[in-house]
């Protein structure tokens, strides 16, 4: 995975609460055994007027022009701004895969479902929690200013607006380390491979009968 240290990107507002994982990554598109190819199906029922299925060509779909991700002003957005309880519902890891593969690197919301929050951090996607007042101000700014961008500094744990207003956020040190290193938990464990081998050799020398 690509490390996430600093990120600046165009913001798209999804002014909804309780966005569940089935809305993010609908179940009918979870048929692949690979971890790739889910981006085109992100928010599928909201992005299209016709029902979709895995493998249906995008050219055959009817887009919903009113949905924010279909609006030209938000093309290429890499920061998603949402309301409270984002990522609720099932624990499917396909939801953060779809968000990342669509092009998002940062999610900003008032709150996230716990399992979804952790899954994001383990898959190179930074979830940022800000209070309701800050979310409301940012929503208004994004709506009023086409091309609105935010800069995220993970080491400093801040989100900064174009006019210099800084919003601090909290993240657990272990999850922060995964994002900064571009690692999942397996990758983080493998970085300790030399120490693990040394421990196993010493343990075998002390207890050769094992």
ROMIGU-717523 format. One record per residue (C-alpha): residue number from 1; residue in three letters; x, y, z. Coordinates in nm, 4 decimals. Example, Ala and Ser with C-alpha at 12.3 -4.5 7.8 and 13.67 -1.06 7.14 Angstrom:
2
i = 1; aa = ala; x = 1.2300; y = -0.4500; z = 0.7800
i = 2; aa = ser; x = 1.3670; y = -0.1060; z = 0.7140
END
This chain:
210
i = 1; aa = unk; x = 0.0000; y = 0.0000; z = 0.0000
i = 2; aa = unk; x = 0.1047; y = 0.3593; z = -0.0535
i = 3; aa = unk; x = 0.2022; y = 0.5391; z = 0.2705
i = 4; aa = unk; x = -0.0224; y = 0.8262; z = 0.3730
i = 5; aa = unk; x = 0.1707; y = 1.1102; z = 0.5356
i = 6; aa = unk; x = 0.0315; y = 1.4303; z = 0.3856
i = 7; aa = unk; x = -0.2589; y = 1.4547; z = 0.1484
i = 8; aa = unk; x = -0.4260; y = 1.7472; z = -0.0248
i = 9; aa = unk; x = -0.7330; y = 1.6857; z = -0.2341
i = 10; aa = unk; x = -1.0643; y = 1.7995; z = -0.3743
i = 11; aa = unk; x = -1.3534; y = 1.7458; z = -0.1328
i = 12; aa = unk; x = -1.6897; y = 1.5904; z = -0.2189
i = 13; aa = unk; x = -1.9766; y = 1.6321; z = 0.0335
i = 14; aa = unk; x = -2.2036; y = 1.3392; z = 0.1159
i = 15; aa = unk; x = -2.4394; y = 1.5136; z = 0.3564
i = 16; aa = unk; x = -2.5987; y = 1.2009; z = 0.5001
i = 17; aa = unk; x = -2.5920; y = 1.0240; z = 0.8358
i = 18; aa = unk; x = -2.5844; y = 0.6467; z = 0.8932
i = 19; aa = unk; x = -2.4351; y = 0.5554; z = 0.5545
i = 20; aa = unk; x = -2.4088; y = 0.1779; z = 0.5829
i = 21; aa = unk; x = -2.1638; y = -0.0584; z = 0.4195
i = 22; aa = unk; x = -2.4273; y = -0.2073; z = 0.1885
i = 23; aa = unk; x = -2.4831; y = 0.1396; z = 0.0415
i = 24; aa = unk; x = -2.1059; y = 0.1863; z = 0.0092
i = 25; aa = unk; x = -2.0425; y = -0.1581; z = -0.1434
i = 26; aa = unk; x = -2.3667; y = -0.3398; z = -0.2343
i = 27; aa = unk; x = -2.3647; y = -0.7130; z = -0.1722
i = 28; aa = unk; x = -2.4300; y = -0.8195; z = -0.5333
i = 29; aa = unk; x = -2.0886; y = -0.6872; z = -0.6365
i = 30; aa = unk; x = -1.8920; y = -0.8863; z = -0.3770
i = 31; aa = unk; x = -1.8519; y = -1.1969; z = -0.5938
i = 32; aa = unk; x = -1.4849; y = -1.1540; z = -0.6851
i = 33; aa = unk; x = -1.2267; y = -1.3457; z = -0.4832
i = 34; aa = unk; x = -0.9679; y = -1.0750; z = -0.5587
i = 35; aa = unk; x = -0.9198; y = -0.7566; z = -0.3568
i = 36; aa = unk; x = -0.9374; y = -0.5341; z = -0.6646
i = 37; aa = unk; x = -1.2005; y = -0.4070; z = -0.9059
i = 38; aa = unk; x = -1.4563; y = -0.2764; z = -0.6555
i = 39; aa = unk; x = -1.4189; y = 0.0976; z = -0.7237
i = 40; aa = unk; x = -1.6684; y = 0.1087; z = -1.0145
i = 41; aa = unk; x = -1.9447; y = -0.0235; z = -0.7846
i = 42; aa = unk; x = -1.9048; y = 0.2318; z = -0.5051
i = 43; aa = unk; x = -2.2458; y = 0.3714; z = -0.3960
i = 44; aa = unk; x = -2.3905; y = 0.1891; z = -0.6962
i = 45; aa = unk; x = -2.7608; y = 0.2237; z = -0.6080
i = 46; aa = unk; x = -2.7176; y = 0.5968; z = -0.5482
i = 47; aa = unk; x = -2.5014; y = 0.6601; z = -0.8554
i = 48; aa = unk; x = -2.7340; y = 0.4831; z = -1.1001
i = 49; aa = unk; x = -3.1044; y = 0.4759; z = -1.1804
i = 50; aa = unk; x = -3.0992; y = 0.1194; z = -1.3105
i = 51; aa = unk; x = -3.0140; y = -0.1926; z = -1.1093
i = 52; aa = unk; x = -2.6621; y = -0.3210; z = -1.1616
i = 53; aa = unk; x = -2.4852; y = -0.6521; z = -1.1300
i = 54; aa = unk; x = -2.1235; y = -0.7624; z = -1.1202
i = 55; aa = unk; x = -1.9681; y = -0.7317; z = -1.4640
i = 56; aa = unk; x = -2.2370; y = -0.5121; z = -1.6219
i = 57; aa = unk; x = -2.0552; y = -0.2586; z = -1.8444
i = 58; aa = unk; x = -2.0610; y = 0.1011; z = -1.7217
i = 59; aa = unk; x = -2.1692; y = 0.2144; z = -2.0695
i = 60; aa = unk; x = -2.4965; y = 0.0273; z = -2.0198
i = 61; aa = unk; x = -2.5795; y = 0.2001; z = -1.6919
i = 62; aa = unk; x = -2.8073; y = 0.5012; z = -1.6443
i = 63; aa = unk; x = -2.6416; y = 0.7524; z = -1.4074
i = 64; aa = unk; x = -2.8319; y = 0.9485; z = -1.1441
i = 65; aa = unk; x = -2.7298; y = 1.3076; z = -1.2258
i = 66; aa = unk; x = -2.8361; y = 1.4425; z = -0.8878
i = 67; aa = unk; x = -2.5914; y = 1.2294; z = -0.6894
i = 68; aa = unk; x = -2.2787; y = 1.4197; z = -0.5859
i = 69; aa = unk; x = -2.0261; y = 1.1744; z = -0.7320
i = 70; aa = unk; x = -2.1863; y = 1.2202; z = -1.0750
i = 71; aa = unk; x = -2.1522; y = 1.5987; z = -1.0700
i = 72; aa = unk; x = -1.8619; y = 1.7308; z = -1.2839
i = 73; aa = unk; x = -1.7451; y = 1.9759; z = -1.0150
i = 74; aa = unk; x = -1.6473; y = 1.6822; z = -0.7923
i = 75; aa = unk; x = -1.4647; y = 1.4758; z = -1.0557
i = 76; aa = unk; x = -1.1363; y = 1.3475; z = -0.9164
i = 77; aa = unk; x = -1.2246; y = 1.4130; z = -0.5527
i = 78; aa = unk; x = -1.0032; y = 1.2260; z = -0.3057
i = 79; aa = unk; x = -1.1537; y = 1.3529; z = 0.0228
i = 80; aa = unk; x = -1.5052; y = 1.2454; z = 0.1207
i = 81; aa = unk; x = -1.6953; y = 1.4567; z = 0.3750
i = 82; aa = unk; x = -1.9915; y = 1.2896; z = 0.5475
i = 83; aa = unk; x = -2.2165; y = 1.3025; z = 0.8533
i = 84; aa = unk; x = -2.2352; y = 1.0818; z = 1.1606
i = 85; aa = unk; x = -2.2038; y = 0.7020; z = 1.1913
i = 86; aa = unk; x = -2.0420; y = 0.6505; z = 0.8513
i = 87; aa = unk; x = -1.9710; y = 0.2859; z = 0.7653
i = 88; aa = unk; x = -2.2326; y = 0.1309; z = 0.9928
i = 89; aa = unk; x = -2.3886; y = -0.2070; z = 0.9129
i = 90; aa = unk; x = -2.1901; y = -0.5165; z = 0.8238
i = 91; aa = unk; x = -1.8152; y = -0.5483; z = 0.8750
i = 92; aa = unk; x = -1.7408; y = -0.6151; z = 0.5056
i = 93; aa = unk; x = -1.3881; y = -0.5053; z = 0.4209
i = 94; aa = unk; x = -1.5037; y = -0.4530; z = 0.0626
i = 95; aa = unk; x = -1.6439; y = -0.1118; z = 0.1668
i = 96; aa = unk; x = -1.3052; y = 0.0534; z = 0.2335
i = 97; aa = unk; x = -1.1600; y = -0.1327; z = -0.0674
i = 98; aa = unk; x = -1.4245; y = 0.0267; z = -0.2913
i = 99; aa = unk; x = -1.3693; y = 0.3744; z = -0.1486
i = 100; aa = unk; x = -0.9944; y = 0.3532; z = -0.1920
i = 101; aa = unk; x = -1.0136; y = 0.1991; z = -0.5381
i = 102; aa = unk; x = -1.2545; y = 0.4733; z = -0.6481
i = 103; aa = unk; x = -0.9857; y = 0.7269; z = -0.5579
i = 104; aa = unk; x = -1.0482; y = 0.8376; z = -0.2000
i = 105; aa = unk; x = -0.7579; y = 0.8632; z = 0.0452
i = 106; aa = unk; x = -0.9284; y = 1.0520; z = 0.3306
i = 107; aa = unk; x = -1.2762; y = 1.0263; z = 0.4846
i = 108; aa = unk; x = -1.3971; y = 1.3002; z = 0.7191
i = 109; aa = unk; x = -1.7099; y = 1.2487; z = 0.9279
i = 110; aa = unk; x = -1.8561; y = 1.3242; z = 1.2679
i = 111; aa = unk; x = -1.8267; y = 0.9558; z = 1.3619
i = 112; aa = unk; x = -1.7582; y = 0.6140; z = 1.2112
i = 113; aa = unk; x = -1.8610; y = 0.2592; z = 1.2941
i = 114; aa = unk; x = -1.5705; y = 0.1070; z = 1.4893
i = 115; aa = unk; x = -1.5020; y = -0.1947; z = 1.2664
i = 116; aa = unk; x = -1.5226; y = 0.0192; z = 0.9531
i = 117; aa = unk; x = -1.2823; y = 0.2746; z = 1.1043
i = 118; aa = unk; x = -1.0236; y = 0.0064; z = 1.1785
i = 119; aa = unk; x = -1.0689; y = -0.1587; z = 0.8374
i = 120; aa = unk; x = -1.0001; y = 0.1761; z = 0.6692
i = 121; aa = unk; x = -0.6732; y = 0.2257; z = 0.8557
i = 122; aa = unk; x = -0.5614; y = -0.1276; z = 0.7683
i = 123; aa = unk; x = -0.6268; y = -0.0614; z = 0.3996
i = 124; aa = unk; x = -0.4530; y = 0.2729; z = 0.3474
i = 125; aa = unk; x = -0.7615; y = 0.4927; z = 0.3925
i = 126; aa = unk; x = -0.7530; y = 0.7618; z = 0.6626
i = 127; aa = unk; x = -1.0787; y = 0.8184; z = 0.8555
i = 128; aa = unk; x = -1.0869; y = 1.1551; z = 1.0352
i = 129; aa = unk; x = -1.3393; y = 1.2350; z = 1.3076
i = 130; aa = unk; x = -1.4366; y = 1.6008; z = 1.3528
i = 131; aa = unk; x = -1.7125; y = 1.7427; z = 1.5689
i = 132; aa = unk; x = -2.0549; y = 1.8331; z = 1.4314
i = 133; aa = unk; x = -1.9910; y = 2.2081; z = 1.4218
i = 134; aa = unk; x = -1.6748; y = 2.1662; z = 1.2144
i = 135; aa = unk; x = -1.8467; y = 1.9226; z = 0.9781
i = 136; aa = unk; x = -2.1317; y = 2.1699; z = 0.9283
i = 137; aa = unk; x = -1.8907; y = 2.4553; z = 0.8477
i = 138; aa = unk; x = -1.6967; y = 2.2402; z = 0.6032
i = 139; aa = unk; x = -2.0160; y = 2.1218; z = 0.4310
i = 140; aa = unk; x = -2.1216; y = 2.4833; z = 0.3806
i = 141; aa = unk; x = -1.7788; y = 2.5818; z = 0.2490
i = 142; aa = unk; x = -1.7644; y = 2.2922; z = 0.0020
i = 143; aa = unk; x = -2.1118; y = 2.3774; z = -0.1269
i = 144; aa = unk; x = -2.0287; y = 2.7468; z = -0.1665
i = 145; aa = unk; x = -1.6831; y = 2.7140; z = -0.3230
i = 146; aa = unk; x = -1.6349; y = 2.4947; z = -0.6322
i = 147; aa = unk; x = -1.2961; y = 2.3283; z = -0.6270
i = 148; aa = unk; x = -1.2799; y = 2.3297; z = -0.2453
i = 149; aa = unk; x = -0.9728; y = 2.1458; z = -0.1176
i = 150; aa = unk; x = -0.8384; y = 2.0344; z = 0.2189
i = 151; aa = unk; x = -0.4880; y = 1.9418; z = 0.3326
i = 152; aa = unk; x = -0.4392; y = 1.6583; z = 0.5790
i = 153; aa = unk; x = -0.1222; y = 1.6221; z = 0.7849
i = 154; aa = unk; x = -0.1210; y = 1.2808; z = 0.9519
i = 155; aa = unk; x = 0.1981; y = 1.3266; z = 1.1598
i = 156; aa = unk; x = 0.0536; y = 1.6502; z = 1.3049
i = 157; aa = unk; x = -0.3022; y = 1.5089; z = 1.3032
i = 158; aa = unk; x = -0.4581; y = 1.8179; z = 1.1481
i = 159; aa = unk; x = -0.6957; y = 1.9038; z = 0.8651
i = 160; aa = unk; x = -0.6265; y = 2.2496; z = 0.7213
i = 161; aa = unk; x = -0.8475; y = 2.4623; z = 0.4975
i = 162; aa = unk; x = -0.7246; y = 2.6874; z = 0.2159
i = 163; aa = unk; x = -0.7609; y = 2.9931; z = 0.4419
i = 164; aa = unk; x = -0.5415; y = 2.8358; z = 0.7087
i = 165; aa = unk; x = -0.8026; y = 2.7161; z = 0.9587
i = 166; aa = unk; x = -0.6710; y = 2.4015; z = 1.1260
i = 167; aa = unk; x = -0.8845; y = 2.1216; z = 1.2697
i = 168; aa = unk; x = -0.7078; y = 1.8678; z = 1.4981
i = 169; aa = unk; x = -0.8130; y = 1.5030; z = 1.5061
i = 170; aa = unk; x = -0.7300; y = 1.1928; z = 1.7106
i = 171; aa = unk; x = -0.6134; y = 0.8521; z = 1.5908
i = 172; aa = unk; x = -0.4679; y = 0.5558; z = 1.7801
i = 173; aa = unk; x = -0.0854; y = 0.5385; z = 1.7529
i = 174; aa = unk; x = -0.0895; y = 0.1818; z = 1.6162
i = 175; aa = unk; x = -0.3332; y = 0.2689; z = 1.3370
i = 176; aa = unk; x = -0.1427; y = 0.5878; z = 1.2610
i = 177; aa = unk; x = 0.1784; y = 0.3852; z = 1.2232
i = 178; aa = unk; x = 0.0122; y = 0.1505; z = 0.9725
i = 179; aa = unk; x = -0.0990; y = 0.4427; z = 0.7550
i = 180; aa = unk; x = 0.2355; y = 0.6225; z = 0.7737
i = 181; aa = unk; x = 0.4176; y = 0.3046; z = 0.6760
i = 182; aa = unk; x = 0.1722; y = 0.1974; z = 0.4070
i = 183; aa = unk; x = 0.1286; y = -0.1320; z = 0.5898
i = 184; aa = unk; x = -0.1448; y = -0.3702; z = 0.6933
i = 185; aa = unk; x = -0.0982; y = -0.5760; z = 1.0105
i = 186; aa = unk; x = 0.0736; y = -0.8584; z = 0.8216
i = 187; aa = unk; x = 0.3197; y = -0.6131; z = 0.6717
i = 188; aa = unk; x = 0.3845; y = -0.4584; z = 1.0128
i = 189; aa = unk; x = 0.4547; y = -0.8044; z = 1.1546
i = 190; aa = unk; x = 0.6942; y = -0.8886; z = 0.8706
i = 191; aa = unk; x = 0.8965; y = -0.5769; z = 0.9507
i = 192; aa = unk; x = 0.9864; y = -0.7571; z = 1.2740
i = 193; aa = unk; x = 1.0964; y = -1.0715; z = 1.0889
i = 194; aa = unk; x = 1.4597; y = -1.0514; z = 1.2087
i = 195; aa = unk; x = 1.3538; y = -1.0193; z = 1.5732
i = 196; aa = unk; x = 1.1046; y = -1.3035; z = 1.5323
i = 197; aa = unk; x = 1.3698; y = -1.5332; z = 1.3828
i = 198; aa = unk; x = 1.6150; y = -1.4385; z = 1.6593
i = 199; aa = unk; x = 1.3559; y = -1.5158; z = 1.9252
i = 200; aa = unk; x = 1.2695; y = -1.8499; z = 1.7675
i = 201; aa = unk; x = 1.6382; y = -1.9483; z = 1.7447
i = 202; aa = unk; x = 1.7001; y = -1.8545; z = 2.1080
i = 203; aa = unk; x = 1.3837; y = -2.0319; z = 2.2190
i = 204; aa = unk; x = 1.4869; y = -2.3481; z = 2.0328
i = 205; aa = unk; x = 1.8347; y = -2.3334; z = 2.1880
i = 206; aa = unk; x = 1.6830; y = -2.3107; z = 2.5364
i = 207; aa = unk; x = 1.4209; y = -2.5780; z = 2.4678
i = 208; aa = unk; x = 1.5538; y = -2.8083; z = 2.1911
i = 209; aa = unk; x = 1.2933; y = -3.0742; z = 2.2692
i = 210; aa = unk; x = 1.0118; y = -2.8494; z = 2.1432
END
